[in-house]
Amino acid sequence: MTEDDVPRTWMQLMELIDRWSTEISAQYPDLQLFDDMELEPMKGTIVYQLIEARQDYCMQSGIPLTFDTPQMRALFAQLEKTRFNEFYYYEIDNDIAGYSPGDLSRGLLRQYYSLTVEPDNFGWTHLSGWTPLLLELEEGAPALASSYFYAYLLNPNSADSPEALAFMEYMAVNMEPEQRVNFFPDENDLLLEGYYFSSEIEVYEKYIPLLRQRLQSAEEDGDEDEMQAIQARIDEEDAHYQWICEENERLSAEAIAQYRAIREQIVCPPPRISMIGQDLYPLYMRFVDGQIKGDQYLAELDQKVRMMELEGN
């Protein structure tokens, strides 16, 4: 695969999944398409994400919420063609396989990714080498990523409102560095981890010159064994120092630049219609289980959504 094979639209992702199950997985049996979908049905997950993406698109574009469109029918037809059973891993014993939520390095794609700038959250950010994949519902449509915005509200009738106002003002002024980068375009300062790594760097910077002095003495004495031993220790300390410097970078220029590049594509939509609510979940499961076709699912989904809108839900 090359960079040209990376999907840009949901349809291209569907086609890649189909190619993986019928072609690529046979050529590369040790490779895995998704890192974090081993323990759940991939088809159901993608259906859920497609419906959410359609809601975000309609809300952001200011058009009525509809699902039964030619473009959505084409996507669901492709979903029906794909052999998702190739991706079920229920039989894997996690202990035997050595899999853990923090060990997500075996696949090409992963379902979750932190789009905003934050510390290296156990491998969920770009610091682990991942790149966000924002998909268009159709070519030319904006590729959007949804987010949530939380706000404090001050109750003016509260007896403690002066204290609450002072607290909110303090929080606004003393934001975490990551929050300041996310909210303010001019905030681009990098952030280091603090005392632990800084103290290790200080130890290294004092210890390495002593090792080099010992190496020089061994060279003057012609002691080959001592020279090799000291050089090996220097190499070991240099490697550890390099690791410290990389880990010490809590926010990097790369993280900030990546966030700035996609910032305009991150939207805060109103609350979505839940696919797992009691009104829509049975319909969702009928399609996921193969009881109905995609066009019937989308048509019935539109009908139910119209009824919910009329009822004021």
Backbone hydrogen bonds, N-H to C=O, Kabsch-Sander energy under -0.5 kcal/mol:
donor,donor_aa,acceptor,acceptor_aa,energy
5,D,2,T,-1.6
6,V,3,E,-1.4
10,W,136,E,-2.7
13,L,9,T,-1.8
14,M,10,W,-2.4
15,E,11,M,-2.4
16,L,12,Q,-2.1
17,I,13,L,-2.5
18,D,14,M,-2.2
19,R,15,E,-2.6
20,W,16,L,-2.7
21,S,17,I,-2.2
22,T,18,D,-1.7
23,E,19,R,-2.8
24,I,19,R,-2.0
25,S,20,W,-2.2
27,Q,23,E,-1.4
28,Y,24,I,-2.6
31,L,28,Y,-1.7
32,Q,106,R,-1.0
35,D,109,L,-2.7
40,E,37,M,-0.9
45,T,41,P,-1.6
46,I,42,M,-2.5
47,V,43,K,-2.4
48,Y,44,G,-2.2
49,Q,45,T,-2.2
50,L,46,I,-2.6
51,I,47,V,-2.3
52,E,48,Y,-2.0
53,A,49,Q,-2.6
54,R,50,L,-2.3
55,Q,51,I,-2.0
56,D,52,E,-2.5
57,Y,53,A,-2.3
58,C,54,R,-2.5
59,M,55,Q,-2.6
60,Q,56,D,-2.6
61,S,57,Y,-2.1
62,G,58,C,-1.1
63,I,58,C,-1.9
66,T,64,P,-0.8
69,T,67,F,-1.9
73,R,69,T,-2.7
74,A,70,P,-2.1
75,L,71,Q,-1.8
76,F,72,M,-2.5
77,A,73,R,-2.2
78,Q,74,A,-1.9
79,L,75,L,-2.0
80,E,76,F,-2.0
81,K,77,A,-1.2
82,T,78,Q,-1.3
84,F,82,T,-1.6
86,E,83,R,-1.6
87,F,84,F,-2.3
88,Y,85,N,-1.0
89,Y,38,E,-1.2
92,I,89,Y,-1.6
94,N,92,I,-0.7
97,A,93,D,-3.1
98,G,94,N,-1.3
99,Y,94,N,-1.6
103,D,100,S,-2.5
104,L,102,G,-0.7
105,S,103,D,-0.6
108,L,32,Q,-1.5
108,L,33,L,-0.5
109,L,33,L,-3.4
114,S,124,W,-1.7
115,L,113,Y,-0.8
121,N,119,P,-1.4
122,F,120,D,-2.1
124,W,121,N,-0.9
128,S,125,T,-2.0
129,G,126,H,-3.1
130,W,125,T,-0.6
134,L,132,P,-0.7
135,L,133,L,-0.6
136,E,8,R,-2.1
141,A,138,E,-2.1
144,L,135,L,-0.5
144,L,142,P,-0.7
145,A,265,Q,-2.5
147,S,267,V,-2.2
150,Y,148,Y,-0.5
155,N,153,L,-0.5
158,S,155,N,-1.5
161,S,158,S,-1.4
164,A,160,D,-2.5
165,L,161,S,-2.7
166,A,162,P,-2.2
167,F,163,E,-2.3
168,M,164,A,-2.4
169,E,165,L,-2.4
170,Y,166,A,-2.1
171,M,167,F,-2.5
172,A,168,M,-2.2
173,V,169,E,-1.8
174,N,170,Y,-2.5
175,M,172,A,-0.5
180,R,176,E,-2.0
181,V,177,P,-2.0
182,N,178,E,-2.0
183,F,179,Q,-2.2
184,F,180,R,-2.5
187,E,184,F,-1.6
188,N,186,D,-1.0
191,L,251,L,-1.2
193,E,248,N,-1.6
198,S,194,G,-2.1
199,S,195,Y,-3.0
200,E,196,Y,-1.7
201,I,197,F,-2.3
202,E,198,S,-2.0
203,V,199,S,-2.1
204,Y,200,E,-2.4
205,E,201,I,-2.6
206,K,202,E,-1.2
207,Y,203,V,-2.2
208,I,204,Y,-2.7
210,L,206,K,-0.7
211,L,207,Y,-1.9
212,R,208,I,-2.4
213,Q,209,P,-1.9
214,R,210,L,-2.1
215,L,211,L,-2.3
216,Q,212,R,-2.3
217,S,213,Q,-2.2
218,A,214,R,-2.3
219,E,215,L,-2.3
220,E,216,Q,-2.1
221,D,217,S,-1.9
222,G,218,A,-0.9
223,D,218,A,-2.1
224,E,222,G,-1.2
227,M,223,D,-2.3
228,Q,224,E,-2.6
229,A,225,D,-2.2
230,I,226,E,-2.5
231,Q,227,M,-2.6
232,A,228,Q,-2.2
233,R,229,A,-1.7
234,I,230,I,-2.5
235,D,231,Q,-2.6
236,E,232,A,-2.0
237,E,233,R,-2.6
238,D,234,I,-2.7
239,A,235,D,-2.2
240,H,236,E,-2.1
241,Y,237,E,-2.5
242,Q,238,D,-2.3
243,W,239,A,-2.0
244,I,240,H,-2.5
245,C,241,Y,-2.5
246,E,242,Q,-1.9
247,E,243,W,-2.8
248,N,244,I,-2.3
249,E,246,E,-1.0
250,R,191,L,-1.5
250,R,248,N,-1.4
251,L,191,L,-1.8
256,I,252,S,-2.0
257,A,253,A,-2.5
258,Q,254,E,-2.4
259,Y,255,A,-2.1
260,R,256,I,-2.5
261,A,257,A,-1.8
262,I,258,Q,-1.0
262,I,259,Y,-0.7
263,R,259,Y,-0.9
265,Q,262,I,-1.8
266,I,263,R,-1.4
267,V,145,A,-2.6
267,V,265,Q,-0.6
274,S,272,R,-0.5
277,G,274,S,-0.9
280,L,277,G,-0.6
281,Y,277,G,-2.7
284,Y,280,L,-2.4
285,M,281,Y,-2.6
286,R,282,P,-1.8
287,F,283,L,-1.6
288,V,284,Y,-2.3
289,D,285,M,-2.6
290,G,287,F,-1.7
291,Q,286,R,-2.6
292,I,286,R,-1.0
297,Y,293,K,-2.2
298,L,294,G,-2.5
299,A,295,D,-2.1
300,E,296,Q,-2.6
301,L,297,Y,-2.3
302,D,298,L,-2.2
303,Q,299,A,-1.9
304,K,300,E,-2.5
305,V,301,L,-2.5
306,R,302,D,-2.5
307,M,303,Q,-2.1
308,M,304,K,-2.4
309,E,305,V,-2.3
310,L,306,R,-2.3
311,E,307,M,-2.0
312,G,309,E,-0.7
313,N,308,M,-2.8
